[in-house]
Amino acid sequence: VHNSNVINAIKSWQNLLGLEYVVVEDTTIQNLETATFKTHQNITAILLPHNIDEIQACVKIANTNKVPLYPISTGHNWGYGSSVPPWANCALLDLSRLNQILDFNEDLAYVTLEPGVTQQQLFQFLQDQGSKLWMDATGSSPHCSIIGNTLERGFGHTPYGDHFAHSCGVEVILPNGDLIHTGFGRFANAHAAPVYRWGIGPYLDGLFSQSNLGIVTKMTLWLMPKPEYFQAFYFSIYETHQLNALIDGLRPLRLNGTLESAIHIGNDYKVLSSIRQYPWQEAAGQTPLPEATFKALKQNWQLGDWSGSGGIYGTRRQVAEARRLIRNNLKGTVNKLIFLDDVMLNFADQVAQSYQWLTKRNRLTSMLKLMRPVYGLMKGIPTETQIGSTYWRKKYPVPSSPDPDRDKCGLLWCAPIAPLTGQHARRLQEITYEVLAEHFEPMISFTLLSGRSLGCLITIAYDREVEGEDERAMSCYADLRDRLNNAGYYAYRKGIQSMGQEPLDSYSNVLHLIKKALDPASVLSPGRYIDEESSKINFKTLS
Ligand SMILES: Cc1cc2nc3c(=O)[nH]c(=O)nc-3n(C[C@H](O)[C@H](O)[C@H](O)COP(=O)(O)OP(=O)(O)OC[C@H]3O[C@@H](n4cnc5c(N)ncnc54)[C@H](O)[C@@H]3O)c2cc1C
């Protein structure tokens, strides 16, 4: 049942976009009200505009009727809320029909995109152009939006893995319907708009990432020149106490530029969940995974406690030198270390020889199945394979077109950031094991985001169809988040369930002032990253 404002707004949107592009039908709405964890927020309608004029008009209607809008690009923000808004009663503004690649420059290595452009689409485009440029891809679905991910400050696997750091020239529709261009894009004929990010004067781009201050309709992303030569390296350590030395051994290489891309290191639970689904039979139906079953599986797969991978990019000589430095730095630290290139990967026999010591021969095919997509990700090739891990606790095989929301896969991410030291990595690992181990397999991966910062991604994976699991998972998640915060570790990105947790301080006052100025009626993504409640506190430092 909608109030008259919502009914009026829907009528106006229907007049504007046509009935076909204003979805009010229950099943479709319910699908988009479903995340990978329990949510209660309803959606009033789904709007599917296909150009800027239509979006501006949609925003005006939202303001007139005081009905909030929640923009999504492709809405696959799995583990953080999917397409569900943090607050109820929003109309979804689905931007997936704006899916043009507007500009491409091979020499200057950039591309300008609309929000509906997916990873697969850009990848295919570059292939079709015969381009010598690589994009960066996340481990999420090829059908995810590049802009959606960039606005969340997501990351991938190549030297251009920090997506927001490689973006500029944003086109934004403000909550009052005005259109702005950031950087030099605001000036007529500004040649440098797609190549120089700062423009002149205050830099505004950051205001539109992880926020609710604008609807991004265009963005330029920089691409990476394909290196002359690429090698991947894979390593593992048998025991967790070796993690300190491993991280501390990799840091200098990341800091001095030998390692240009994010190195990913996963624990045994994380690796197992990407190789196979939950061993229901071996565990005799018990959860969490019994110690003995886990040990046997690890033995069978010859898995160390932690395994990792990274890419080396450059000329053959540069790669050879980097390889030497990596070997040197990790000597005595890792138990296994191998290097792989295209030729090796393409000749299964050679790979078999390199690998027989890494894994049992009969596991080789499965191991290669796991390694190939990760290898591809380091070259910016999107893959569907990683989504399979969201079916970890399902009792049926991963379907051919996976959809974690539809299939009620339970997934909550917790993503704290720490300084890049072994000691911090261990602390994160200890807290995670303490909080999760009773109910869920404590899956962790570490990412060397830069030479100084360590990203930690903790996965709570469960089956939403099991009675009580939604509640158990959320309570574990909340406990974990609080424990991490108390220990000084804060998330780089948040799910809709965690919005509005920041301290009410002078920083939140500034955000609130900006929000009030740009969106007085609070029609854009209310509650998203900027806390609406901060209006209640008094100004001390600013008034
Ligand atoms: C197995 C698996 C692996 C994953 N791997 C990664 C990974 O490697 N790296 C990573 O970063 N993430 C990863 N994810 C998380 C997530 O799926 C991706 O980040 C995904 O790209 C986000 O969904 P989307 O691209 O559809 O963005 P959307 O869901 O469309 O956007 C995300 C949010 O940004 C806001 N937004 C979107 N578009 C706009 C716009 N145009 N204007 C204003 N606001 C907007 C909205 O609030 C929206 O909810 C993974 C998920 C899974 C399940």
The ligand as a MOL file (V3000), in Angstrom:
LIG
                    3D

  0  0  0     0  0            999 V3000
M  V30 BEGIN CTAB
M  V30 COUNTS 53 58 0 0 0
M  V30 BEGIN ATOM
M  V30 1 C 32.4180 -14.0150 -5.4000 0
M  V30 2 C 32.4690 -12.5270 -5.3420 0
M  V30 3 C 33.6460 -11.8770 -5.6570 0
M  V30 4 C 33.7250 -10.4820 -5.5840 0
M  V30 5 N 34.9100 -9.8990 -5.8970 0
M  V30 6 C 35.0480 -8.5730 -5.7690 0
M  V30 7 C 36.3100 -7.9590 -6.0370 0
M  V30 8 O 37.2840 -8.6080 -6.4280 0
M  V30 9 N 36.4070 -6.6250 -5.8560 0
M  V30 10 C 35.3420 -5.8720 -5.4680 0
M  V30 11 O 35.4910 -4.6520 -5.3310 0
M  V30 12 N 34.1350 -6.4190 -5.2280 0
M  V30 13 C 33.9580 -7.7540 -5.3610 0
M  V30 14 N 32.7260 -8.3330 -5.1030 0
M  V30 15 C 31.6250 -7.5030 -4.5660 0
M  V30 16 C 30.6250 -6.9570 -5.6290 0
M  V30 17 O 29.9480 -8.0180 -6.2740 0
M  V30 18 C 31.2930 -6.0480 -6.6640 0
M  V30 19 O 31.9390 -4.9810 -6.0150 0
M  V30 20 C 30.3200 -5.4730 -7.6960 0
M  V30 21 O 31.0530 -4.8580 -8.7260 0
M  V30 22 C 29.3310 -4.4510 -7.1200 0
M  V30 23 O 28.1440 -4.5070 -7.8480 0
M  V30 24 P 27.7970 -3.6170 -9.1330 0
M  V30 25 O 29.0270 -3.4860 -9.9530 0
M  V30 26 O 26.5920 -4.2040 -9.7640 0
M  V30 27 O 27.5000 -2.1870 -8.5150 0
M  V30 28 P 26.0920 -1.6240 -8.0320 0
M  V30 29 O 25.4570 -2.6120 -7.1390 0
M  V30 30 O 25.3140 -1.1480 -9.1840 0
M  V30 31 O 26.6200 -0.3580 -7.2370 0
M  V30 32 C 27.0880 -0.4290 -5.9270 0
M  V30 33 C 26.4680 0.7200 -5.1240 0
M  V30 34 O 27.0010 1.9500 -5.5810 0
M  V30 35 C 25.9840 2.9460 -5.7230 0
M  V30 36 N 25.9060 3.3080 -7.1410 0
M  V30 37 C 25.9910 2.4630 -8.1850 0
M  V30 38 N 25.9340 3.1260 -9.3310 0
M  V30 39 C 25.7950 4.4220 -9.0190 0
M  V30 40 C 25.7170 5.5990 -9.8070 0
M  V30 41 N 25.7980 5.5370 -11.1250 0
M  V30 42 N 25.5870 6.7880 -9.1740 0
M  V30 43 C 25.5530 6.8500 -7.8200 0
M  V30 44 N 25.6410 5.7570 -7.0250 0
M  V30 45 C 25.7750 4.5520 -7.6210 0
M  V30 46 C 24.6960 2.3180 -5.2600 0
M  V30 47 O 24.4050 2.7060 -3.9440 0
M  V30 48 C 24.9560 0.8370 -5.3350 0
M  V30 49 O 24.2620 0.1200 -4.3500 0
M  V30 50 C 32.5960 -9.7250 -5.1860 0
M  V30 51 C 31.3980 -10.3800 -4.8960 0
M  V30 52 C 31.3340 -11.7700 -4.9690 0
M  V30 53 C 30.0510 -12.4490 -4.6340 0
M  V30 END ATOM
M  V30 BEGIN BOND
M  V30 1 1 1 2
M  V30 2 1 2 3
M  V30 3 2 2 52
M  V30 4 2 3 4
M  V30 5 1 4 5
M  V30 6 1 4 50
M  V30 7 2 5 6
M  V30 8 1 6 7
M  V30 9 1 6 13
M  V30 10 2 7 8
M  V30 11 1 7 9
M  V30 12 1 9 10
M  V30 13 2 10 11
M  V30 14 1 10 12
M  V30 15 2 12 13
M  V30 16 1 13 14
M  V30 17 1 14 15
M  V30 18 1 14 50
M  V30 19 1 15 16
M  V30 20 1 16 17
M  V30 21 1 16 18
M  V30 22 1 18 19
M  V30 23 1 18 20
M  V30 24 1 20 21
M  V30 25 1 20 22
M  V30 26 1 22 23
M  V30 27 1 23 24
M  V30 28 2 24 25
M  V30 29 1 24 26
M  V30 30 1 24 27
M  V30 31 1 27 28
M  V30 32 2 28 29
M  V30 33 1 28 30
M  V30 34 1 28 31
M  V30 35 1 31 32
M  V30 36 1 32 33
M  V30 37 1 33 34
M  V30 38 1 33 48
M  V30 39 1 34 35
M  V30 40 1 35 36
M  V30 41 1 35 46
M  V30 42 1 36 37
M  V30 43 1 36 45
M  V30 44 2 37 38
M  V30 45 1 38 39
M  V30 46 1 39 40
M  V30 47 2 39 45
M  V30 48 1 40 41
M  V30 49 2 40 42
M  V30 50 1 42 43
M  V30 51 2 43 44
M  V30 52 1 44 45
M  V30 53 1 46 47
M  V30 54 1 46 48
M  V30 55 1 48 49
M  V30 56 2 50 51
M  V30 57 1 51 52
M  V30 58 1 52 53
M  V30 END BOND
M  V30 END CTAB
M  END
